[in-house]
Amino acid sequence: MARKIRIPIKSPREMDAMRVAGSIASTILQALAKEVSPGRTTGEIDKYAAEMMVEHECKSAFLGYRGFPGVTCISVNEEVVHGIGGARVIQPGDIVKIDVGVVKNGFIGDNATTVAAGDIPDEIKRLLAVTEQSLYEAISHARAGKRLADLCGAVEEFVEPQGFTIVREFVGHGVGRRLHEEPQIPNYRPSGKTPILAPGMTLAIEPMVNAGVPSVRILDDGWTVITEDRKPSSHFEHTVLVTEGDPEILTSRPREALPEMFGLPAW
């Protein structure tokens, strides 16, 4: 018998709390993205995140979670997700993934972006643009009455024709009072019957897209996920509220890449 999935529905008061947490998470992420430049260490960026969280009177949703040692997740080039800030020096041409989750008044905002340290090849620019656009393709399906499978499938169906691959081992998730709530949100169309989305659901949608093969492995630190072929990977994430109408992006921020630059349809 299939496991029954119970997706938390937020009350109006809880939705407002999620809006606050999402806004702070977005503000911090945008500030950290501006710190990405050659010569900086990933540890310096993580330290700045900790300082900003004190300023905004919130705490990291990641630090100590199942033993994770960082305030944020900072992953460079072939590192997909869950990188740990430290002594690694950012080099010209690196792409840096920053994932920020904060807890404010008991609720979590979770978001991520990928930024370039200086100039990068056009094909890597296209990787970032495709990944970010696939996030918005998925968000367009975060509507009451839609099946979760349609949201998930939108990522894969947009990415694969562009020549890139989807990471299947790591997925998005519901988010609210806990960092990981139901449902799991893979970036490919799951088999079988999936839940119908309803107003009040809050979803952390996060495409992880590789330039090469889709397979990944975890380093000896027990956290950092890298691509099997060591080719670059890109990661974007928003926390999204399902409403009676259009999806509400709780971690809204300006777009990193303009899809029309690469001949991609814009959402």
Beta strands, then each sheet from edge to edge (+ up, - down):
strand 1: 59-60
strand 2: 73-76
strand 3: 79-81
strand 4: 95-104
strand 5: 107-116
strand 6: 165-166
strand 7: 172-174
strand 8: 181-185
strand 9: 202-205
strand 10: 208-210
strand 11: 216-218
strand 12: 225-227
strand 13: 233-235
strand 14: 238-241
strand 15: 248-249
sheet 1: 1+ 4- 2+
sheet 2: 1+ 4- 5+
sheet 3: 3+ 12- 11+
sheet 4: 6+ 10- 13+
sheet 5: 8+ 7- 9+ 14- 15+
end
